[in-house]
Amino acid sequence: MSSLEQRIIDSVVELLRVTETRLPNDVLDVLKKSVSIEESQSAKAQLEAILKNVEVADKGSIPMCQDTGLIGFYVKLGDDFPIRSKLIELLNQAVRKATEKVPLRPNAIDPWTHKNTGDNTGRYIPIIHIDLVPGDELEITVMPKGGGSSYVAKLYSVPPVEGIKGMKKAVLDAAFKAGPLPCPPVIFGVGVGGTEDLVMFLAKKALLRPLNQRNPDPKIAEIEDELKEKINSLGIGPMGLGGKTYALGVNIEWAHRHPATFLVGVAIGCWAMRRGILRISKNGEAEIISHGVKL
């Protein structure tokens, strides 16, 4: 194994440790602000307990949730980065190593035999999406996705004649049906258009956008704000105990659609919205840029 290959494995292990134990600042900031707007004492208590949990996890370098999720990687691979097809196996090795070292709860289950692989790898797991981009760097974004939030994901086929109105109705329906199951407060990723597989990919990818970054399209940004307000007006609140804070944010990604379809995907991320970004140069210089950690 080359030194660069080993560097990738070790860096991804550290990426997983940081991601599992430290909440991104954009999510942490919104959680802190949410405490000040809550009038319900039970809602405040739940948010304060979450913030204390985050603090303990960070200080102790321990996972912030017992469900450390299924691992998903979103990779930008530079045209001139020296490692190509072998990258998939390196990511798998990193996940196996992180399962023992962080540690991570083994979550990869065979749906037919119900056996746990014990190392968070298996058929198509971890999930790996690779985009080829210009340059000579490797950028790896990881998002461990917990089972509670994935349980309430929804795919809707809206009559095209209903358009955006039908899309909004679908998102509100998903929020209402999710209720307390995804450990709220939560983040909504919404995919619009494309095909049934693409729209769910877009919904999940939307969760990667930081909460302090507006949608680049002003009209879509307005819809995101509108949906957030309407979802929070349902009064579900933190952990489903009532209050003003259910949606920490609503992020939308979209694709062009077929004339006969108007597909809407809804992916939900729990308050433990774990995501991190690692950048590695072809010379092996590495930094977790999402958390400001040089390796």
MIBA-255825 format. One record per residue (C-alpha): residue in one letter; x, z, y. Coordinates in steps of 0.25 Angstrom, whole numbers, plus 5000, padded with zeros to 4 digits. Each point is the difference from the previous one (the first is absolute). Layout:
% residues N
ATOM, code, X, Z, Y
ATOM, A, X, Z, Y
...
//
This chain:
% residues 295
ATOM, code, X, Z, Y
ATOM, M, 5000, 5000, 5000
ATOM, S, 5005, 4996, 5014
ATOM, S, 5002, 5010, 5011
ATOM, L, 4989, 4994, 5008
ATOM, E, 4990, 5001, 4988
ATOM, Q, 5004, 5014, 4999
ATOM, R, 4998, 5002, 5015
ATOM, I, 4986, 4994, 4999
ATOM, I, 4996, 5009, 4989
ATOM, D, 5005, 5013, 5006
ATOM, S, 4994, 4996, 5014
ATOM, V, 4986, 4997, 4994
ATOM, V, 5001, 5014, 4993
ATOM, E, 5002, 5006, 5013
ATOM, L, 4990, 4992, 5007
ATOM, L, 4990, 5005, 4990
ATOM, R, 5004, 5015, 5002
ATOM, V, 4999, 4999, 5015
ATOM, T, 4986, 4992, 4999
ATOM, E, 4994, 5010, 4990
ATOM, T, 5005, 5012, 5008
ATOM, R, 4999, 4996, 5015
ATOM, L, 4987, 4995, 5006
ATOM, P, 5003, 4989, 5010
ATOM, N, 5000, 5004, 5015
ATOM, D, 4988, 4991, 5004
ATOM, V, 4991, 5007, 4989
ATOM, L, 5005, 5014, 5003
ATOM, D, 4997, 4998, 5015
ATOM, V, 4986, 4995, 4998
ATOM, L, 4997, 5012, 4991
ATOM, K, 5006, 5010, 5010
ATOM, K, 4991, 4993, 5011
ATOM, S, 4988, 5001, 4991
ATOM, V, 5001, 5016, 5000
ATOM, S, 4997, 5000, 5015
ATOM, I, 4987, 4992, 4999
ATOM, E, 4994, 5007, 4989
ATOM, E, 4989, 5010, 5003
ATOM, S, 4997, 5005, 4986
ATOM, Q, 5009, 5011, 4995
ATOM, S, 5000, 4995, 4986
ATOM, A, 5004, 4987, 5005
ATOM, K, 5012, 5006, 5008
ATOM, A, 5003, 5009, 4988
ATOM, Q, 5002, 4988, 4991
ATOM, L, 5008, 4992, 5010
ATOM, E, 5009, 5012, 5002
ATOM, A, 5002, 5002, 4985
ATOM, I, 5004, 4985, 4999
ATOM, L, 5010, 5002, 5011
ATOM, K, 5006, 5012, 4994
ATOM, N, 5001, 4993, 4986
ATOM, V, 5007, 4989, 5007
ATOM, E, 5010, 5010, 5007
ATOM, V, 5003, 5007, 4986
ATOM, A, 5002, 4986, 4993
ATOM, D, 5010, 4996, 5011
ATOM, K, 5008, 5013, 5000
ATOM, G, 5000, 5001, 4985
ATOM, S, 5002, 4985, 4998
ATOM, I, 4989, 5001, 4989
ATOM, P, 4988, 4990, 4999
ATOM, M, 4989, 5002, 5010
ATOM, C, 4990, 4998, 4989
ATOM, Q, 5000, 5002, 4985
ATOM, D, 4995, 4986, 4998
ATOM, T, 5012, 4992, 5004
ATOM, G, 4993, 4987, 4998
ATOM, L, 5002, 4986, 4994
ATOM, I, 5012, 4994, 5006
ATOM, G, 4998, 4987, 5008
ATOM, F, 5012, 4992, 5007
ATOM, Y, 4999, 4990, 5011
ATOM, V, 5013, 4993, 5000
ATOM, K, 5006, 4990, 5011
ATOM, L, 5012, 4994, 4993
ATOM, G, 5009, 4992, 5009
ATOM, D, 5004, 4986, 4996
ATOM, D, 5015, 5004, 5000
ATOM, F, 4999, 5013, 4994
ATOM, P, 5009, 5000, 4987
ATOM, I, 4990, 5006, 4990
ATOM, R, 4988, 4992, 4997
ATOM, S, 4992, 5001, 4986
ATOM, K, 5007, 5012, 4996
ATOM, L, 4994, 5008, 5011
ATOM, I, 4987, 5002, 4992
ATOM, E, 5008, 5008, 4989
ATOM, L, 5008, 5008, 5010
ATOM, L, 4987, 5005, 5006
ATOM, N, 4994, 5004, 4987
ATOM, Q, 5013, 5007, 4997
ATOM, A, 4999, 5007, 5013
ATOM, V, 4986, 5005, 4997
ATOM, R, 5004, 5005, 4986
ATOM, K, 5011, 5008, 5007
ATOM, A, 4992, 5005, 5011
ATOM, T, 4989, 5005, 4990
ATOM, E, 5010, 5010, 4995
ATOM, K, 5008, 5003, 5013
ATOM, V, 4989, 5001, 5011
ATOM, P, 4993, 5004, 4990
ATOM, L, 4987, 4990, 5000
ATOM, R, 4988, 5003, 4991
ATOM, P, 5000, 4989, 4989
ATOM, N, 4987, 4992, 5003
ATOM, A, 5002, 4987, 4992
ATOM, I, 4989, 5000, 4989
ATOM, D, 4998, 4990, 4990
ATOM, P, 4985, 4996, 5001
ATOM, W, 4998, 4997, 4985
ATOM, T, 5008, 5012, 4994
ATOM, H, 4999, 5010, 5011
ATOM, K, 5015, 5003, 4998
ATOM, N, 5008, 5003, 5012
ATOM, T, 5013, 4993, 5001
ATOM, G, 5007, 5012, 5006
ATOM, D, 5008, 4993, 5011
ATOM, N, 4990, 4993, 5009
ATOM, T, 5003, 4987, 4995
ATOM, G, 4992, 4990, 4991
ATOM, R, 4993, 4987, 5000
ATOM, Y, 5000, 4995, 5014
ATOM, I, 5003, 5014, 5005
ATOM, P, 5007, 5003, 5010
ATOM, I, 4992, 4990, 5008
ATOM, I, 5010, 4990, 5006
ATOM, H, 4997, 4990, 5011
ATOM, I, 5012, 4991, 5005
ATOM, D, 5000, 4991, 5012
ATOM, L, 5012, 4991, 5003
ATOM, V, 5005, 5001, 5014
ATOM, P, 5012, 4995, 5009
ATOM, G, 5012, 5008, 5000
ATOM, D, 5009, 5008, 4991
ATOM, E, 4994, 5014, 5000
ATOM, L, 4990, 5006, 4990
ATOM, E, 4988, 5008, 5005
ATOM, I, 4992, 5009, 4990
ATOM, T, 4987, 5006, 5005
ATOM, V, 4994, 5010, 4990
ATOM, M, 4986, 5006, 4999
ATOM, P, 4997, 5010, 4989
ATOM, K, 4985, 4999, 4998
ATOM, G, 4992, 5012, 4995
ATOM, G, 4989, 4999, 4990
ATOM, G, 4989, 5007, 5008
ATOM, S, 5001, 4990, 5012
ATOM, S, 5001, 4988, 4990
ATOM, Y, 4988, 5005, 4992
ATOM, V, 4991, 4996, 5012
ATOM, A, 5006, 4987, 5004
ATOM, K, 4989, 4989, 5002
ATOM, L, 4998, 4985, 4999
ATOM, Y, 4988, 4994, 5007
ATOM, S, 4995, 4986, 5000
ATOM, V, 4992, 4999, 5013
ATOM, P, 4990, 4988, 5003
ATOM, P, 5008, 4991, 5009
ATOM, V, 4988, 5000, 5009
ATOM, E, 5002, 5014, 5003
ATOM, G, 5014, 4998, 5004
ATOM, I, 5007, 5011, 5008
ATOM, K, 4987, 5009, 5001
ATOM, G, 5000, 5000, 4984
ATOM, M, 5015, 5003, 5000
ATOM, K, 4998, 5013, 5009
ATOM, K, 4988, 5004, 4991
ATOM, A, 5009, 4998, 4988
ATOM, V, 5011, 5009, 5005
ATOM, L, 4990, 5011, 5004
ATOM, D, 4993, 4999, 4987
ATOM, A, 5014, 5002, 4993
ATOM, A, 5003, 5012, 5009
ATOM, F, 4986, 5007, 4997
ATOM, K, 5002, 4998, 4985
ATOM, A, 5014, 5005, 5000
ATOM, G, 4996, 5013, 5006
ATOM, P, 5009, 5012, 4997
ATOM, L, 5006, 4993, 4988
ATOM, P, 5013, 4994, 5006
ATOM, C, 5004, 5013, 5006
ATOM, P, 4997, 4997, 5015
ATOM, P, 5004, 4998, 5011
ATOM, V, 5003, 4986, 4995
ATOM, I, 5005, 4987, 5005
ATOM, F, 4992, 4987, 4998
ATOM, G, 5007, 4987, 4997
ATOM, V, 4990, 4988, 5001
ATOM, G, 5003, 4986, 4995
ATOM, V, 4991, 4989, 5004
ATOM, G, 4999, 4986, 4995
ATOM, G, 5008, 4992, 4989
ATOM, T, 4997, 5002, 4985
ATOM, E, 4996, 5012, 4993
ATOM, D, 5015, 5004, 4996
ATOM, L, 5006, 4996, 5014
ATOM, V, 4990, 5009, 5007
ATOM, M, 5003, 5012, 4993
ATOM, F, 5015, 4998, 5001
ATOM, L, 4997, 4998, 5015
ATOM, A, 4992, 5013, 5001
ATOM, K, 5011, 5008, 4993
ATOM, K, 5011, 4993, 5009
ATOM, A, 4992, 5004, 5012
ATOM, L, 5003, 5015, 4997
ATOM, L, 5015, 4997, 5002
ATOM, R, 4998, 4998, 5015
ATOM, P, 5003, 5013, 5008
ATOM, L, 4988, 5007, 5007
ATOM, N, 5007, 4999, 5013
ATOM, Q, 5001, 4985, 5000
ATOM, R, 4988, 4992, 5005
ATOM, N, 4995, 4987, 4993
ATOM, P, 5007, 4989, 5007
ATOM, D, 4986, 4993, 5002
ATOM, P, 4993, 5007, 5011
ATOM, K, 4986, 4997, 4994
ATOM, I, 5003, 5005, 4986
ATOM, A, 5007, 5012, 5006
ATOM, E, 4986, 5003, 5007
ATOM, I, 4993, 4999, 4987
ATOM, E, 5010, 5009, 4993
ATOM, D, 4997, 5011, 5011
ATOM, E, 4985, 4997, 4999
ATOM, L, 5000, 5002, 4985
ATOM, K, 5009, 5013, 5001
ATOM, E, 4990, 5006, 5010
ATOM, K, 4988, 4997, 4991
ATOM, I, 5007, 5005, 4987
ATOM, N, 5003, 5013, 5007
ATOM, S, 4986, 5001, 5005
ATOM, L, 4995, 5001, 4986
ATOM, G, 5005, 5015, 5001
ATOM, I, 5007, 5000, 4986
ATOM, G, 5012, 5007, 5006
ATOM, P, 5013, 5005, 4994
ATOM, M, 4998, 5002, 4985
ATOM, G, 4985, 4997, 5001
ATOM, L, 4997, 5013, 5007
ATOM, G, 4995, 4994, 5013
ATOM, G, 5006, 4997, 5013
ATOM, K, 5005, 4989, 5009
ATOM, T, 5012, 4996, 4992
ATOM, Y, 4998, 4991, 4988
ATOM, A, 5007, 4987, 5004
ATOM, L, 5014, 5002, 5006
ATOM, G, 5000, 4985, 5002
ATOM, V, 4994, 4986, 4996
ATOM, N, 5010, 4989, 4998
ATOM, I, 4995, 4985, 4998
ATOM, E, 5008, 4989, 4993
ATOM, W, 4994, 4986, 4998
ATOM, A, 5001, 4986, 4994
ATOM, H, 4992, 4987, 5002
ATOM, R, 4988, 5000, 4991
ATOM, H, 4992, 4990, 4992
ATOM, P, 4987, 4995, 5006
ATOM, A, 4992, 5006, 4989
ATOM, T, 5006, 5014, 5000
ATOM, F, 5002, 5011, 5010
ATOM, L, 5008, 5010, 4992
ATOM, V, 5004, 5014, 5004
ATOM, G, 5009, 5010, 4994
ATOM, V, 5001, 5014, 5003
ATOM, A, 5013, 5009, 4996
ATOM, I, 5001, 5014, 5004
ATOM, G, 5012, 5009, 5001
ATOM, C, 4999, 5015, 5000
ATOM, W, 5005, 5009, 5011
ATOM, A, 5014, 5000, 4992
ATOM, M, 5002, 4985, 5004
ATOM, R, 5014, 4999, 4994
ATOM, R, 5008, 4988, 5004
ATOM, G, 5014, 4997, 5004
ATOM, I, 5009, 4988, 5003
ATOM, L, 5014, 4999, 4995
ATOM, R, 5010, 4989, 5005
ATOM, I, 5013, 4996, 4993
ATOM, S, 5010, 4990, 5005
ATOM, K, 5008, 4991, 4991
ATOM, N, 5012, 5009, 5002
ATOM, G, 4992, 5012, 4994
ATOM, E, 4997, 5007, 5014
ATOM, A, 4987, 5007, 4998
ATOM, E, 4990, 5008, 5009
ATOM, I, 4985, 5005, 4998
ATOM, I, 4996, 4994, 5013
ATOM, S, 4986, 5006, 4999
ATOM, H, 5006, 5014, 5000
ATOM, G, 5013, 4998, 5008
ATOM, V, 5008, 5004, 4987
ATOM, K, 5014, 4993, 4999
ATOM, L, 5005, 4999, 4985
//
